[in-house]
């Protein structure tokens, strides 16, 4: 095989590998499921009525959302919540089943293609379980494909807030 042909093939292969590696970290859609944890039900002895907002965030809005206090976020006089692109799941005694934002839901196309979402920020409207430690009523999830095995992400509602059940891979530096 001539050297120029070999160089061309190697260049094409290198380009294809670079494209694949870029694609693997690109944000993608997931099946995001949220459900009560049995401990929560046992602790409260009921299914507490809660709202969980799933908010899309791009690199511009992510820092602002991460700095937002939960009590301020859910304050009815705060206009931020109304202005965000989000999906809200409602849980109650009458409607306590697991809820899933499917990867096929049309909202993903809007969030990823139109608004450049790189993360989801989940907010849960629960009273704070003590003032010590991190506030678990907010959970940030990256959408990069290389951070997850598969397309399913499971989150539990616990007495202190939200708990990620699906293992997440460390961020490549």
Secondary structure, 3 states (H helix, E strand, C coil): CCHHHHHHHHHHHHHHHHHHHHHHCCECCCEEEEEECHHHHHHHCCCCCEEEEEEEECHHHHHHHHHCCHHHHCCCCCCHHHHCCEEEEEECCCCCCCEEECCCCHHHHHHHHHCCCCEEEEEECCCCCCCCCCCCCEEEEECEHHHCCCCEEEEEEECCEEEECCCCCCCCC
